[in-house]
């Protein structure tokens, strides 16, 4: 691969001598790659992506925000069975779901790391993560300088007693006649292109290789060491034999569900019953409200606000996001979304289905049930959403959200707040959780499999429990920390 051929085929990649092979080109995989590249001038990195190239930057840098949902619906796949069959999805593309990620990038609260019964994070991680949060915020140009228009100022004043704040932003977000946030290049695919171009200009011999249309079917190992992966070229015939790609270190960044499925399919941790367990996510509820505001300018900037939890009670571990803009009739039209954390439960898990995909690989089966505390937390969150609407002097105008695949369900007969399907938050976590005790965790404090010395997980599968914030910044911080660890070992 020479010149400007930035991507290669599975066949090409199998011929290179790779130090680190990353499965998945989403936010976690990109973060590991770019940090490794910066820290170790000798390391050779390979990245495998099952999708092709859809875009060179975040979708919101190309189209108005209203196009994000139809973009996701056009290109998503739903490869999982069980609870996430309707709500969960992947975007098979260079950059993964990062090309259409949400805009709010915030750290987990300190209490999140130790709050949950049987979901405490390792002490070493808690000690290390603040500096990696800082590094992630700098790299992703996170800023709290969001909206400063009259609609935002009015809403912040009305909601003052609820302690609202403009959310930290890491993605350009723009709507026609609405508002623009940030000027950074941030998105997983844009960061990949930057890394590839930097590598091409800086080195006569490439150090970073990316294969698209590359579907990993199995991780090969001998004893306690992984030797590489079996990978199918999805542009070839289905019956063609997969290629073997050797590597000294394998990093799984394929998503919480897919990374666990690969471990299970490859029988890498058959003696560890924790693998695949503790699946969790954010429980999502959505509504649309209309509030009259004393602003006559129809081009007034919109609002982007986060309402934090009231305290540290586990029943209050949720956030509420408000995002919208004025219409021409003097009303503020707001999408209001609530995201509640889930209790960690061993019974919620990813297992292998009896059904297989077109390559004969078992599909992932997902099981996710709410606990009594989860239900109480969700009820309290919905009540808070109603209180916020009342404070704003608004009313619910919730309708079927565009591009939803199934008939909407509501929490009441008044159709105030819509119940979103499990998996719909796309914030799944926990199936390869970190821990010191191998009897209750799948990976150690760096995301290394307890049973395999050179295989790591870098995505949200390593979370012992779910915080209340969007997981993107925490994924990036942990990926940087993992990259430093691998760099020192190599």
Secondary structure by P-SEA (a helix, b strand, c coil): cccccccccaaaaaaccccbbbccccaaaaaaaaaaaaccccbbbbbbbcccccccccccccccccaaaaaaaaccccccccccccccccccccccccccccccccccccccccccccccccaaaaacaaaaaaaaaaaacccccccccaaaaaaaaaaccccccccccccccccccccccccccccaaaaaaaaaaaaaaccccccbbbbccbbbcccccccccccbbbbbccccccccbbbbbbbcbbbbcccaaaaaaaaaaaccccccccccccccccbbbbbbbbbbccccccccbbbbbbbccccccccccbbbbbbbbbccccbbbbbbbbbbbbccccccbbbbbccccccccbbbbbbbbbcaaaaaaaaaaaaaaaaaaaaaccccccccccccccccccccccccbbbbccccccccccccccccccccccccccccccccccbbbcccccccccccccaaaaaaaaaaaaaaaaaaac
